[in-house]
Amino acid sequence: VSFETGIYQLGGQPIYLPSEGLQMGRGETIADTAKTLSRYLSGLVIRTYEHVKVEEFASSASVPVINGLSDLHHPCQVLADLMTILEKKGSLKNRRLAFIGDGNNVANSLIEAAVRMEMNLVIACPEGYEPHPDILDRAREAANGDIIILRDPKEAAGRADVIYTDVWVSMGQEKGAEEKKARFRSYQVNEALISCAQEDVIILHCLPAHRGEEITSAVLDGPHSAVFDQAENRLHSQKALLEYLMA
């Protein structure tokens, strides 16, 4: 919705193409699809489970290709996150951001953003649920800001300027969901957790939220929440991205 609305507001015409409406299901390759669509369109936004498909689209298309979401990255979401932190805190450099939960696509993209913006990112997750190791290694080699992995969510939240959480069971991971939720129960973002942070901490969540699981309603609807400003900022940051790539 945010991309379609943004394209309309910029004077463009969005076309939604569900996977079943494309010829790839009938044997056409991603490369051929990307080359053909490039003859008709000014840009492509891809949302897919497999990140390799985004890369293949990008390598074959002759127009800009935007990763709207994949299993490995969620860069457009993180653009909105950075915009929200900048609005609320006035700066990004040296801010302490605590990500509480699964080391998923959002966590991977936050790592890359934190390095570029020289933020201090602390991720609290159970053992075995860390972000992608290659992304962590590259970030630590860059050495701009700190990237720390902890097991204790309260330790991660300590002195945090921003606390961020996401669903415990991501797209495509529904198998074994109940077992995973049990592992993450102590990683809930609630009032006890945010009391460990700075008094003016802001709370972020990329939505949709599972109230009562990764975050309580008291926090999501509370005075520290910037979640719905964050949701609105997806529209504005994506419009800026479209303008940058296609103007």
C-alpha positions in Angstrom: 0.0 0.0 0.0 2.8 2.5 0.9 4.6 2.0 -2.4 1.4 2.2 -4.5 0.3 5.3 -2.6 3.7 6.9 -3.0 3.8 6.3 -6.7 0.4 7.8 -7.1 1.4 10.9 -5.1 4.5 11.3 -7.2 2.4 11.3 -10.4 3.2 7.7 -11.5 1.0 4.7 -12.2 1.6 1.6 -10.1 0.9 -1.8 -11.5 0.5 -4.7 -9.1 1.7 -8.1 -10.5 1.1 -11.1 -8.2 3.3 -14.1 -8.8 0.5 -16.1 -10.2 0.0 -13.4 -12.9 3.5 -13.7 -14.2 4.9 -16.2 -16.7 7.6 -17.5 -14.3 5.1 -20.0 -13.0 4.8 -21.3 -16.5 8.5 -21.7 -17.2 9.8 -18.2 -18.0 13.1 -17.4 -16.3 13.5 -14.5 -13.9 16.1 -13.0 -16.3 13.6 -13.0 -19.2 10.9 -11.6 -17.0 13.1 -8.8 -15.8 14.3 -7.9 -19.3 10.7 -7.8 -20.6 9.3 -5.8 -17.8 12.2 -3.3 -18.1 10.8 -2.5 -21.6 7.4 -1.4 -20.1 8.2 0.0 -16.7 10.3 2.7 -15.1 11.2 0.6 -12.1 10.4 -2.6 -10.2 9.7 -3.3 -6.5 10.2 -7.0 -5.6 8.8 -8.7 -2.5 9.8 -12.3 -2.3 10.8 -14.9 0.2 14.1 -15.8 -1.6 16.6 -13.0 -1.7 18.5 -14.5 -4.6 15.5 -13.7 -6.8 15.8 -10.0 -6.0 19.5 -10.2 -7.0 18.7 -12.0 -10.2 16.0 -9.4 -11.1 18.5 -6.6 -10.4 21.2 -8.2 -12.5 18.9 -8.7 -15.5 16.8 -5.6 -15.4 17.7 -2.3 -17.2 15.6 -0.2 -14.8 16.0 0.3 -11.0 15.0 -2.7 -8.9 14.0 -2.1 -5.3 14.0 -4.8 -2.6 10.6 -4.3 -1.0 11.2 -7.3 1.3 13.1 -10.6 1.1 14.0 -13.3 3.6 17.5 -11.8 4.0 16.9 -8.1 4.0 14.2 -5.4 4.5 16.0 -2.2 3.5 13.0 0.0 2.7 11.7 -0.6 6.2 15.0 0.4 7.7 15.0 3.7 5.7 11.7 4.5 7.5 13.3 3.4 10.8 16.2 5.8 10.4 13.9 8.6 9.4 11.8 8.0 12.5 14.8 8.0 14.8 16.2 11.1 13.2 12.8 12.9 13.7 12.5 11.8 17.3 16.1 12.1 18.4 17.6 14.7 16.1 20.7 12.6 15.2 21.7 9.0 14.4 25.5 8.9 15.2 26.3 7.1 18.5 22.6 6.4 19.3 22.1 3.1 21.1 19.6 0.9 19.3 18.5 -2.3 21.0 16.8 -4.9 18.7 15.0 -7.5 20.8 14.0 -10.7 19.1 14.8 -12.9 16.1 17.8 -12.0 14.0 15.7 -11.8 10.9 15.7 -9.7 7.7 15.0 -6.5 9.6 17.9 -7.2 12.0 20.2 -7.9 9.0 19.3 -4.5 7.4 19.6 -2.7 10.7 23.1 -4.0 11.1 24.1 -2.6 7.7 22.4 0.7 8.5 24.0 1.0 11.9 27.5 0.6 10.4 26.8 3.3 7.8 25.2 5.7 10.3 27.8 5.0 13.1 25.1 3.9 15.5 25.6 1.4 18.4 23.4 -1.6 17.7 22.8 -4.3 20.4 20.8 -7.4 19.4 19.3 -9.6 22.1 18.2 -13.1 20.9 18.3 -16.7 22.0 21.3 -18.8 20.9 20.7 -20.0 17.4 18.7 -17.0 16.3 21.5 -14.6 15.5 21.5 -12.4 12.4 23.2 -13.7 9.2 26.9 -14.4 10.1 28.3 -12.9 6.8 26.4 -9.7 7.5 27.7 -9.6 11.0 31.3 -10.2 9.9 31.2 -7.5 7.2 29.8 -5.0 9.7 32.4 -5.7 12.3 35.2 -5.4 9.7 33.8 -1.9 8.8 34.2 -1.0 12.5 31.9 2.1 12.4 29.9 1.9 15.6 29.4 -1.2 17.7 27.4 -4.4 16.8 26.9 -6.5 19.9 25.0 -9.8 20.3 23.6 -10.5 23.8 21.3 -13.1 25.4 19.8 -10.9 28.1 17.2 -8.5 26.7 17.3 -6.3 29.8 21.1 -5.9 29.4 20.5 -5.0 25.7 17.8 -2.4 26.6 20.1 -0.8 29.2 20.7 2.9 28.3 19.0 2.4 24.9 17.7 5.4 23.0 15.6 3.1 20.8 14.1 -0.3 21.4 13.0 -2.2 18.3 11.2 -5.5 18.0 9.5 -7.6 15.3 7.4 -10.7 15.1 9.0 -13.9 16.4 7.9 -16.0 13.5 8.8 -14.4 10.1 7.4 -15.1 6.7 8.0 -18.7 5.6 8.9 -19.9 9.1 5.5 -21.1 10.2 6.7 -24.7 10.8 7.7 -25.1 14.4 6.1 -21.7 15.3 4.9 -22.7 18.8 8.3 -24.1 19.8 10.0 -20.9 18.6 7.6 -18.7 20.5 8.4 -20.6 23.7 12.1 -19.8 23.1 11.4 -16.1 22.8 8.9 -15.6 25.6 11.4 -13.8 27.8 12.2 -11.4 24.9 8.9 -9.6 25.1 9.1 -5.8 24.9 7.0 -4.7 27.9 7.0 -2.0 30.5 9.5 -3.8 32.7 12.0 -4.0 29.8 11.7 -0.4 28.7 12.2 0.7 32.3 15.9 -0.3 31.7 16.3 2.1 28.9 16.7 5.9 28.7 13.8 7.9 30.1 13.0 9.2 26.6 13.4 5.9 24.8 11.3 5.4 21.7 9.8 2.1 20.7 9.8 0.8 17.1 8.1 -2.1 15.4 7.8 -2.7 11.7 4.3 -4.1 12.0 2.1 -6.0 11.9 2.4 -6.7 15.6 1.3 -9.7 17.5 0.1 -8.0 20.6 0.8 -10.0 23.7 3.7 -11.9 22.1 6.7 -9.8 21.1 5.2 -6.6 22.5 2.4 -5.7 24.9 -0.5 -3.3 24.0 0.6 -1.1 26.9 3.9 -0.4 25.2 2.6 -0.4 21.6 0.0 2.2 22.5 2.0 3.9 25.2 3.8 7.3 25.4 7.2 5.9 24.2 5.8 4.3 21.1 6.7 5.8 17.7 5.4 2.8 15.8 2.6 4.5 13.9 4.8 7.5 13.0 7.3 4.8 11.8 4.6 3.2 9.7 3.7 6.6 8.1 7.4 7.2 7.4 7.5 4.2 5.1 5.4 6.2 2.7 7.7 9.3 2.9 11.0 7.5 2.8 9.9 5.3 -0.1 8.8 8.3 -2.1 12.2 9.8 -1.5 13.8 6.5 -2.8 11.6 6.5 -5.9 12.4 10.1 -6.6 16.1 9.4 -6.2 16.2 6.4 -8.5 13.7 7.5 -11.2 13.8 11.3 -11.4 
